[in-house]
């Protein structure tokens, strides 16, 4: 059992979100769930809360109603090995009504913020050549979806 589990509050589409997220990430699955009862605030028999796993990481999702909404103050980071993986997760998570933001951030169709980050970014930012890191950062600040080649070229001064 993991010690800390992200618990995501949705208005009334938690089950749809679980199905969406488990379709995007490999090695993912749904877990136990429970429905509303006569003793809970929602309509009896409808989905209330469920557990799901993305790449082995446990999450919970709740149909909690319209009281609370996601903000950019919390985001989920997807670490990507290459541009193909960046493109895959970006395209999948933004599909169906999501919106791009800056520097690899996006909101999915449920309003949850994600950061689609290539491992190359961390390597470029940690470079001992500070001017290369600064050039890469300047290039990053102009991007929505991260382009690894553009970052590498910027670091090289190309």
Secondary structure, DSSP 8 states (H G I E B T S, - for coil): --S--EEEEESS-HHHHHHHHHHHSSS-EEEEEEE--TTSSS-TTSEEEEEEEETTEEEEEEE--TT----TTSEEEEEESSHHHHHHHHHHHHTTT-EE-STTEEE-TTS-EEEEEEHHHHHHHT-S-HHHHHHHHHHHTT-SS--HHHHHHHHHT-
